[in-house]
Amino acid sequence: MKLAITFKIDVQIMQWIGLFEKVTRAKAKDCFIFQDKICFVVLKGHLHKALGPNKKNITKLENLTKRRIKIIEYNDKVLSFIPNVLAPLKVVELKREEGIVTITGPDQKTKGLMIGAKACNLRGYEQIVQKYFPEIEELKVI
């Protein structure tokens, strides 16, 4: 089962980016829909600005868009970017060999949430990572 994440920029996405930048004063690098959430990728160092005090900006955006919001901080190093994509799930260790990144979670429950039913979550995270790091062929959770 292939999970489709649409990375195409359309009018709706452009409106969400404009609203996001107006509310948060943070620069959005990208925006897409993943698991019924609007996901914004912000520049490195802009995460706290995007969240706002006590995550006030997230709450405001969720009320305005009537959708759940996820903010991912971009990092140009893949092993630093992957934990940002998986957040708030905790990553214990990452290993990269060839085009495969192996993720170690802290416990079975977290690993299960990373993988999801029929590996749906993991394949979605994989698509997000591959958009910015096309050399990554696969994510594995152990």
C-alpha angles and dihedrals in degrees: 000000000000116000111216118218111183112219092177115124112230134163093275092052091048090052091050091049091050092048092046093052092045094050098039103028085220123125115248114214093187144350131204142148118260124169091347091304127116104236120202121192110208130194119267110281095020098093097095091045090051093049095047126200110328088355088290093151093055092052091048092049092047090052093048096045098033086224135103114260130216123186120201121191112222120230125179091221111080095213089055094043097053096063088050090054092048095045132156084034111085121239117205099186141357126201125185122202120168104316096334125096116197115206122201116202126202097242144358094266093055091045089051091051091049092052100037128187110330088355089289095142093045093051090049092051087047091056091051092050092045091055090065099026108034091175090072107094101178146004118215129190119209 
